[in-house]
Amino acid sequence: MAQFYSAKRRVTTSQKITVTVNDLDPFGQGVARHNGKALFIPALLPGETAEIVLKEDKRQFARGEVKRRLNDSPERVLPQCPHFGMCGGCQQQHASVALQQRSKSAALARLMKHEVNDVIAGEPWAYRRRARLSLSWQPKTQQLDMGFRHAGGSEIVNIRQCPVLVRRLEALLVPLRECLTQLKAARHLGHVELVDADNGPLMVLRHTGALSSADKEKLEQFSHSHDLALYLAPQSEILEHVNGETPWYSSDGLRLTFSPRDFIQVNDRVNQQMVARALAWLDVQPGDRVLDLFCGMGNFTLPLAKYAASVVGVEGVAGLVAKAQENAQKNGLQNVTFFHENLEEDVTKQPWASRGFDKILLDPARAGAGGVMQHIIKLSPARVVYVSCNPATLARDSEALLNAGYQIQQLAMLDMFPHTGHLESMVLFVDHQ
Ligand SMILES: C[S@@+](CC[C@H](N)C(=O)[O-])C[C@H]1O[C@@H](n2cnc3c(N)ncnc32)[C@H](O)[C@@H]1O
């Protein structure tokens, strides 16, 4: 039996062991018990037994790799994408959607120490309305690679299909790569972003070398023949709008325009349900003063303003604040005010913080909202809705509310990114003191 030591792995052996998986973690890895600790094995589902080898063996947990699977779970399904397993975009197309939702809900319930009352889901395929594809010229093969990073590596997996992308974007993949390959500047392209706005798709091409007029003409022809708005990004901070309409999407019937690189919720159907659920959970009344923290370009703020007396949105990116203000004006909403502030700094000195609020919504990035939780408690809102893209920081931040006398009244798993390891959720906290 070969055995060696490395900094990363405590002990690695090439010995095969037979294990049975009894759980699926939210990242799509099978979980078994081995030597009294959790053993994570990608590509295995609960109830499946396999011969595996250990790839990593740490004090708290181990990782294994399947050598031979001895049976199939009834919840094993055929992955729809030919690139699954190579491409790092999806981690669990081999598991039924019901199993994915159950395992994500169970992980959320464990972290939150509360049952999941609700699963908010849309279609499990063709749901992504934005994607950023890496581009890299390969001198050996003289071809342009276009796709996502390899699972566990940095090389690009060329993709011809991507069934989680909305159909209008997926249909662009093959012709777009052909078009970009023909450019003189094909060796000097960084990435391409595709976004499916409600008024049509758009693309942003990041190029690191100058584009000749012939290249520009080819790109314009492509954009016209595919009804695609075209933006060029010669530098990471610069965006040239070449043609097409300014993009917009709908949130609770309002039209929100955005700049192609702005954060927008990726799954439109889940977003629409999430906004509706937030409005219902906050039980917004005509006299309510509502606060929306980490408000982006007003995805929740502007719908809230339709029903509340007043709404304040706070956001750290100046461009998003400007868009939010523009959208409030375009939608005729005069009871909404936006502040450009960093919510990781001392918020007590920020101008919004001295106002009173009856209800609060927050939707932070993965780092959570550690810097603002104590101030939320001080504001003493009757209801708090926390929308989260990271259950670990959600659980941490929830402690502050629970310790202050709030109780969880609703906990929903948002199936925002089926087939991936992302776990999003939303919680309603109600003041019970
Ligand atoms: C998950 S997004 C949600 C945006 C918006 N609620 C939506 O639904 O589109 C999180 C937002 O928090 C903002 N953000 C991240 N860190 C921040 C900070 N320290 N202070 C203020 N805003 C921050 C990001 O710019 C982003 O717009």
Ligand as a Chemical Component Dictionary entry (heavy atoms), coordinates in Angstrom:
data_LIG
# 
_chem_comp.id                   LIG 
_chem_comp.type                 NON-POLYMER 
_chem_comp.pdbx_formal_charge   0 
_chem_comp.three_letter_code    LIG 
# 
loop_
_chem_comp_atom.comp_id 
_chem_comp_atom.atom_id 
_chem_comp_atom.alt_atom_id 
_chem_comp_atom.type_symbol 
_chem_comp_atom.charge 
_chem_comp_atom.model_Cartn_x 
_chem_comp_atom.model_Cartn_y 
_chem_comp_atom.model_Cartn_z 
_chem_comp_atom.pdbx_ordinal 
LIG C1  C1  C 0  -27.070 40.185 -3.019 1  
LIG S1  S1  S 1  -26.918 41.820 -3.625 2  
LIG C2  C2  C 0  -28.600 42.343 -3.432 3  
LIG C3  C3  C 0  -29.008 43.568 -4.191 4  
LIG C4  C4  C 0  -30.506 43.835 -4.268 5  
LIG N1  N1  N 0  -31.167 43.655 -3.000 6  
LIG C5  C5  C 0  -31.172 42.991 -5.336 7  
LIG O1  O1  O 0  -32.041 42.181 -5.015 8  
LIG O2  O2  O -1 -30.842 43.173 -6.519 9  
LIG C6  C6  C 0  -26.042 42.587 -2.344 10 
LIG C7  C7  C 0  -25.816 44.059 -2.480 11 
LIG O3  O3  O 0  -25.068 44.512 -1.365 12 
LIG C8  C8  C 0  -24.155 45.511 -1.783 13 
LIG N2  N2  N 0  -23.075 45.578 -0.772 14 
LIG C9  C9  C 0  -22.102 44.660 -0.558 15 
LIG N3  N3  N 0  -21.306 45.057 0.452  16 
LIG C10 C10 C 0  -21.784 46.245 0.890  17 
LIG C11 C11 C 0  -21.398 47.146 1.914  18 
LIG N4  N4  N 0  -20.337 46.905 2.686  19 
LIG N5  N5  N 0  -22.136 48.258 2.103  20 
LIG C12 C12 C 0  -23.212 48.500 1.330  21 
LIG N6  N6  N 0  -23.635 47.687 0.324  22 
LIG C13 C13 C 0  -22.928 46.580 0.115  23 
LIG C14 C14 C 0  -23.719 45.032 -3.155 24 
LIG O4  O4  O 0  -23.200 46.090 -3.925 25 
LIG C15 C15 C 0  -25.020 44.469 -3.716 26 
LIG O5  O5  O 0  -25.734 45.447 -4.421 27 
# 
loop_
_chem_comp_bond.comp_id 
_chem_comp_bond.atom_id_1 
_chem_comp_bond.atom_id_2 
_chem_comp_bond.value_order 
_chem_comp_bond.pdbx_ordinal 
LIG C1  S1  SING 1  
LIG S1  C2  SING 2  
LIG S1  C6  SING 3  
LIG C2  C3  SING 4  
LIG C3  C4  SING 5  
LIG C4  N1  SING 6  
LIG C4  C5  SING 7  
LIG C5  O1  DOUB 8  
LIG C5  O2  SING 9  
LIG C6  C7  SING 10 
LIG C7  O3  SING 11 
LIG C7  C15 SING 12 
LIG O3  C8  SING 13 
LIG C8  N2  SING 14 
LIG C8  C14 SING 15 
LIG N2  C9  SING 16 
LIG N2  C13 SING 17 
LIG C9  N3  DOUB 18 
LIG N3  C10 SING 19 
LIG C10 C11 SING 20 
LIG C10 C13 DOUB 21 
LIG C11 N4  SING 22 
LIG C11 N5  DOUB 23 
LIG N5  C12 SING 24 
LIG C12 N6  DOUB 25 
LIG N6  C13 SING 26 
LIG C14 O4  SING 27 
LIG C14 C15 SING 28 
LIG C15 O5  SING 29 
# 
